Amino acid sequence: MVLKFELEDELEHKFRETAMKKYGYMKGSLQKASREALRNWVNQQPSKIPKVDDPFKLVEGILSHLKGEKTSVQLQHEAKKLWAKKYL
């Protein structure tokens, strides 16, 4: 799988520097460091976050009172807020 994302310049510079110091100045160093960083982040998250097979079922019906009042993007934000209240 390939993930693409942007980092602030300072964070990117520190990440590259640290990865090269730890894994050496060779091909694959950033990939190893990225995997380690993501694995550590995932392992630090609270265990009460539920496994989600179908994300639509989590919010099904809870936003029906907003039908026609908000755009789809606004509904996504509302769903995120409701989910965060419940699980975080």
Backbone as CSV, one residue per row, in Angstrom:
resi,resn,N_x,N_y,N_z,CA_x,CA_y,CA_z,C_x,C_y,C_z
1,MET,0.848,-1.172,0.000,0.000,0.000,0.000,0.894,1.236,0.000
2,VAL,0.427,2.250,-0.656,1.152,3.510,-0.713,0.307,4.586,-0.049
3,LEU,0.902,5.312,0.888,0.250,6.454,1.517,1.033,7.698,1.132
4,LYS,0.320,8.744,0.812,0.973,10.010,0.495,0.398,11.073,1.405
5,PHE,1.275,11.861,2.002,0.819,12.959,2.844,1.902,14.019,2.908
6,GLU,1.498,15.195,3.343,2.418,16.322,3.435,2.783,16.581,4.884
7,LEU,4.020,16.990,5.105,4.497,17.363,6.430,5.008,18.789,6.388
8,GLU,5.017,19.434,7.547,5.645,20.738,7.636,7.133,20.549,7.364
9,ASP,7.765,21.567,6.814,9.177,21.467,6.425,10.071,21.053,7.585
10,GLU,9.863,21.662,8.750,10.709,21.367,9.900,10.550,19.913,10.351
11,LEU,9.311,19.435,10.395,9.063,18.048,10.797,9.665,17.081,9.789
12,GLU,9.500,17.370,8.509,10.081,16.506,7.481,11.595,16.434,7.621
13,HIS,12.227,17.571,7.830,13.685,17.609,7.962,14.140,16.777,9.166
14,LYS,13.468,16.951,10.302,13.821,16.190,11.508,13.583,14.692,11.298
15,PHE,12.476,14.364,10.625,12.172,12.951,10.377,13.238,12.313,9.497
16,ARG,13.581,12.981,8.410,14.610,12.451,7.503,15.949,12.290,8.226
17,GLU,16.314,13.299,8.979,17.592,13.257,9.701,17.625,12.095,10.697
18,THR,16.553,11.959,11.456,16.482,10.889,12.456,16.461,9.515,11.799
19,ALA,15.711,9.379,10.720,15.636,8.095,10.012,16.998,7.695,9.472
20,MET,17.705,8.632,8.898,19.026,8.329,8.336,20.024,7.977,9.433
21,LYS,19.939,8.657,10.565,20.848,8.342,11.676,20.584,6.938,12.214
22,LYS,19.302,6.579,12.303,18.959,5.274,12.871,19.173,4.125,11.888
23,TYR,18.734,4.306,10.639,18.753,3.207,9.675,19.846,3.335,8.621
24,GLY,20.623,4.399,8.658,21.704,4.557,7.700,21.291,5.380,6.491
25,TYR,22.273,5.850,5.791,22.046,6.705,4.630,21.938,5.841,3.377
26,MET,20.852,5.081,3.317,20.662,4.185,2.177,19.191,4.079,1.817
27,LYS,18.952,3.477,0.682,17.578,3.292,0.216,16.787,2.468,1.235
28,GLY,15.584,2.879,1.499,14.706,2.148,2.405,14.681,2.686,3.824
29,SER,15.572,3.610,4.156,15.621,4.142,5.518,14.334,4.877,5.886
30,LEU,13.846,5.709,4.977,12.621,6.452,5.269,11.419,5.513,5.384
31,GLN,11.396,4.482,4.564,10.288,3.523,4.624,10.289,2.787,5.965
32,LYS,11.451,2.364,6.420,11.533,1.675,7.715,11.102,2.596,8.842
33,ALA,11.577,3.830,8.809,11.226,4.785,9.858,9.733,5.106,9.825
34,SER,9.159,5.222,8.638,7.725,5.506,8.505,6.898,4.369,9.082
35,ARG,7.285,3.156,8.773,6.553,1.995,9.305,6.627,1.960,10.826
36,GLU,7.816,2.213,11.347,7.988,2.213,12.798,7.138,3.310,13.442
37,ALA,7.164,4.512,12.865,6.403,5.627,13.421,4.899,5.350,13.394
38,LEU,4.404,4.847,12.281,2.973,4.552,12.177,2.569,3.419,13.113
39,ARG,3.396,2.394,13.205,3.102,1.273,14.104,3.035,1.762,15.550
40,ASN,3.996,2.600,15.948,3.997,3.134,17.313,2.774,3.992,17.575
41,TRP,2.397,4.818,16.608,1.228,5.677,16.785,-0.033,4.845,16.945
42,VAL,-0.205,3.855,16.101,-1.390,2.996,16.171,-1.445,2.272,17.519
43,ASN,-0.310,1.787,17.988,-0.274,1.055,19.251,-0.540,1.947,20.458
44,GLN,-0.352,3.251,20.328,-0.587,4.182,21.435,-2.043,4.634,21.527
45,GLN,-2.842,4.323,20.547,-4.233,4.781,20.541,-5.055,3.981,21.542
46,PRO,-6.081,4.619,22.090,-6.920,3.935,23.083,-7.541,2.659,22.516
47,SER,-7.626,1.654,23.348,-8.169,0.373,22.886,-9.681,0.401,22.737
48,LYS,-10.340,1.455,23.227,-11.807,1.493,23.141,-12.313,1.908,21.766
49,ILE,-11.416,2.244,20.854,-11.852,2.576,19.502,-12.340,1.287,18.849
50,PRO,-13.577,1.262,18.398,-14.147,0.021,17.881,-13.616,-0.336,16.493
51,LYS,-13.622,-1.634,16.219,-13.310,-2.087,14.870,-14.545,-1.787,14.025
52,VAL,-14.319,-1.190,12.875,-15.443,-0.765,12.038,-15.423,-1.534,10.724
53,ASP,-16.421,-2.379,10.527,-16.546,-3.102,9.263,-17.280,-2.256,8.233
54,ASP,-18.320,-1.573,8.679,-19.102,-0.728,7.786,-19.302,0.629,8.447
55,PRO,-18.500,1.631,8.079,-18.587,2.932,8.746,-19.943,3.611,8.584
56,PHE,-20.672,3.291,7.547,-21.984,3.907,7.341,-22.977,3.484,8.414
57,LYS,-22.848,2.265,8.908,-23.768,1.800,9.943,-23.554,2.533,11.262
58,LEU,-22.344,3.069,11.480,-22.080,3.813,12.709,-22.902,5.090,12.790
59,VAL,-23.112,5.724,11.661,-23.810,7.012,11.664,-25.197,6.944,11.054
60,GLU,-25.616,5.755,10.683,-26.911,5.590,10.034,-28.036,6.085,10.946
61,GLY,-28.764,7.050,10.476,-29.907,7.554,11.220,-29.610,8.666,12.214
62,ILE,-28.403,8.776,12.711,-28.143,9.773,13.754,-28.081,11.196,13.209
63,LEU,-27.980,11.335,11.901,-27.947,12.663,11.302,-29.225,12.982,10.530
64,SER,-30.229,12.128,10.643,-31.446,12.310,9.847,-32.172,13.608,10.167
65,HIS,-32.008,14.105,11.387,-32.665,15.358,11.749,-32.059,16.562,11.021
66,LEU,-30.904,16.377,10.403,-30.242,17.459,9.671,-30.461,17.373,8.165
67,LYS,-31.248,16.415,7.734,-31.463,16.200,6.297,-31.991,17.471,5.632
68,GLY,-31.317,17.870,4.573,-31.715,19.047,3.822,-31.218,20.360,4.401
69,GLU,-30.674,20.327,5.618,-30.190,21.556,6.258,-28.711,21.798,6.028
70,LYS,-27.972,20.734,5.775,-26.522,20.862,5.666,-26.021,20.165,4.410
71,THR,-24.844,20.577,3.980,-24.224,19.930,2.827,-23.626,18.606,3.259
72,SER,-23.206,17.798,2.297,-22.612,16.502,2.622,-21.327,16.678,3.425
73,VAL,-20.566,17.707,3.128,-19.322,17.948,3.875,-19.643,18.342,5.314
74,GLN,-20.639,19.179,5.493,-21.047,19.562,6.847,-21.556,18.346,7.627
75,LEU,-22.265,17.463,6.949,-22.728,16.237,7.603,-21.559,15.353,8.018
76,GLN,-20.523,15.290,7.196,-19.336,14.515,7.554,-18.700,15.058,8.827
77,HIS,-18.632,16.383,8.912,-18.055,16.998,10.109,-18.907,16.720,11.344
78,GLU,-20.211,16.786,11.186,-21.109,16.471,12.296,-20.934,15.022,12.744
79,ALA,-20.832,14.110,11.796,-20.638,12.698,12.119,-19.336,12.491,12.872
80,LYS,-18.300,13.178,12.441,-17.001,13.054,13.114,-17.098,13.530,14.561
81,LYS,-17.788,14.644,14.782,-17.949,15.164,16.141,-18.708,14.179,17.023
82,LEU,-19.790,13.624,16.494,-20.584,12.661,17.259,-19.785,11.409,17.582
83,TRP,-19.019,10.928,16.612,-18.193,9.738,16.824,-17.135,10.012,17.888
84,ALA,-16.498,11.182,17.820,-15.464,11.534,18.779,-16.020,11.618,20.194
85,LYS,-17.229,12.175,20.329,-17.861,12.257,21.651,-18.063,10.869,22.251
86,LYS,-18.445,9.948,21.381,-18.776,8.604,21.864,-17.535,7.760,22.182
87,TYR,-16.474,7.894,21.387,-15.355,6.971,21.505,-14.052,7.587,22.003
88,LEU,-13.960,8.897,22.072,-12.691,9.491,22.519,-12.837,10.192,23.848
